[in-house]
Amino acid sequence: MARIFCIANQKGGVGKTTTTVNLAAGLARIGKRVLVVDLDPQGNATMGSGVDKRALELTVYDVLLENASVAEARQRSEKAGYDVLGANRELAGAEVELVQLERRNQRLKTALAPVDAEYDFVLIDCPPSLSLLTLNGLCSAHGVVVPMQCEYFALEGLSDLVNTIKQVHANLNPDLQIIGLLRVMFDPRITLQQQVSEQLKTHFSDKVFDTVIPRNVRLAEAPSYGLPGVVFDPSSKGAVAFIEFAREMAARIERLSA
């Protein structure tokens, strides 16, 4: 049975897509079968996995509107070693179209069920807003991984996200929980980042992953080559950290499932 996780944060620019594709590549490296679902109309997770969003005949948009199955629409990212259910600008229109449909927030969950046995992990890259797309992701997932920078405003955004997750848990998806907080773009030389990191550990204790993803140029360069950083430069600090994070994530999920 696949374990399904949203990579979510209502604040933009915190590294959700970088986390999604590099965690996927890291899990693939340690032998896991992975599907990445791109729920962001910008299609960055699609492009960052080496799949050309402009050339896609079928996308997650077709899957949400039930015009195609996941098996028909998914693409293989050969270099990264995982499957991708891609997105492009068409997906922005799904917001409007989904409003009028039945089961509008359960569409993705229904679509993923037939391929459940084919994957160990499904990672959903959510847009930075609480939209019907994000809601589809949260209703499908067993848990949420929250990438966040150790900055003051990030703490404010986190409280909003925690409230959203509580509401979805109470009303729509009783399985949903926060799996963990991942500190990304971390620079230990900045005192404020160290202080916020300590605050996170104080408030959320064991929910904070031990792995810290450093600020790393190679991770930032990788998407322009259509590759996750883990594949683009496996020896870089960022890639090494993401492979370590993949191991920690897999171990945490095993403990939770036991």
Secondary structure, DSSP 8 states (H G I E B T S, - for coil): --EEEEE--SSSSSSHHHHHHHHHHHHHHTT--EEEEE--TT-HHHHTTT--GGG-SS-HHHHHTTSS-HHHH-EEETTTTEEEE---THHHHHHHHHHTSTTTTTHHHHHHGGGGGG-SEEEEE--SS--HHHHHHHHH-SEEEEEE-SSHHHHHHHHHHHHHHHHHHHHT-TT--EEEEEEEEE-TT-HHHHHHHHHHHHHHGGGEEEEEEE--HHHHHGGGGTS-HHHH-TTSHHHHHHHHHHHHHHHHHHHHH-
